[in-house]
Amino acid sequence: MQGNQQGRQIIEIIDNGPGFANLDNALTPFYTTKSHGSGIGLSLCAEITRNHGGEFTLENTENGAKIMMSWPVGNTINH
């Protein structure tokens, strides 16, 4: 799902798999439960989203994993 709610751009990614094996460590850089994983993908996405004034959340639902990214529309970052 992608949309704009109350001045925020929102992207939700939902799958129907088993969910996150270890939700507590899912955003820990270089942590992976996959034999050939690097553990950088989710933590990098979360960092980029937050650096742009957004929110990044993960959860397990009864149907699988859910990732939600949202950030203010028209947000400008001053460094």
Backbone torsions as a table, in degrees:
resi	resn	phi	psi	omega
1	MET	NA	140.1	174.8
2	GLN	-135.6	141.0	180.0
3	GLY	-172.1	-178.4	179.9
4	ASN	-128.7	113.6	179.4
5	GLN	-122.4	122.0	174.7
6	GLN	49.2	50.6	175.7
7	GLY	77.5	14.7	179.1
8	ARG	-125.6	138.1	171.6
9	GLN	-84.7	132.6	-177.0
10	ILE	-129.1	133.5	171.8
11	ILE	-126.4	125.4	175.2
12	GLU	-117.7	133.7	176.3
13	ILE	-118.0	121.5	-176.8
14	ILE	-128.2	133.1	175.9
15	ASP	-120.0	176.6	-179.7
16	ASN	-118.2	28.0	179.0
17	GLY	-87.7	-159.6	-177.0
18	PRO	-78.0	-7.2	-177.6
19	GLY	90.2	-173.7	179.9
20	PHE	-77.8	130.0	-179.3
21	ALA	-67.0	-35.8	-179.3
22	ASN	-140.1	85.4	-175.3
23	LEU	-61.1	-33.7	-179.1
24	ASP	-62.6	-29.1	-178.1
25	ASN	-108.7	4.9	-173.7
26	ALA	-61.0	-27.5	179.3
27	LEU	-102.4	7.2	177.4
28	THR	-75.5	121.4	-179.8
29	PRO	-56.4	134.8	177.0
30	PHE	71.4	6.6	174.0
31	TYR	-86.4	132.1	178.0
32	THR	-147.3	151.0	173.0
33	THR	-107.0	2.3	-178.0
34	LYS	-100.0	141.3	-176.7
35	SER	-63.4	-29.7	179.8
36	HIS	-116.6	20.8	-179.7
37	GLY	-85.5	156.4	177.5
38	SER	-102.4	-21.5	-179.9
39	GLY	75.3	17.2	-177.4
40	ILE	-103.7	-22.6	-171.7
41	GLY	-58.1	-59.3	-176.6
42	LEU	-67.8	-39.9	-179.5
43	SER	-66.5	-36.5	177.6
44	LEU	-68.2	-43.7	177.0
45	CYS	-59.5	-43.7	179.7
46	ALA	-63.0	-42.7	-179.2
47	GLU	-64.1	-45.1	179.9
48	ILE	-64.1	-45.3	179.6
49	THR	-59.6	-47.3	-179.5
50	ARG	-66.5	-34.7	178.1
51	ASN	-67.2	-16.5	176.8
52	HIS	-103.6	22.2	176.2
53	GLY	77.5	18.7	-175.8
54	GLY	-105.3	-177.0	177.3
55	GLU	-122.1	146.1	179.7
56	PHE	-135.5	119.2	-179.0
57	THR	-129.9	150.4	176.7
58	LEU	-125.3	146.3	172.7
59	GLU	-157.9	156.7	170.2
60	ASN	-98.5	132.0	176.0
61	THR	-109.8	176.6	178.4
62	GLU	-68.5	-15.2	-179.4
63	ASN	-107.2	-2.7	-178.7
64	GLY	143.9	-158.6	-177.3
65	ALA	-89.3	152.7	176.9
66	LYS	-138.3	129.2	175.0
67	ILE	-117.4	133.0	178.7
68	MET	-129.0	128.0	175.2
69	MET	-120.6	135.0	174.8
70	SER	-146.0	150.1	177.7
71	TRP	-155.8	157.1	-179.0
72	PRO	-64.6	138.3	175.8
73	VAL	-74.3	134.7	179.7
74	GLY	74.7	17.1	-179.4
75	ASN	-69.8	133.0	173.4
76	THR	-119.0	137.7	-179.0
77	ILE	-105.9	125.6	175.2
78	ASN	-104.2	123.9	179.8
79	HIS	-108.9	NA	NA
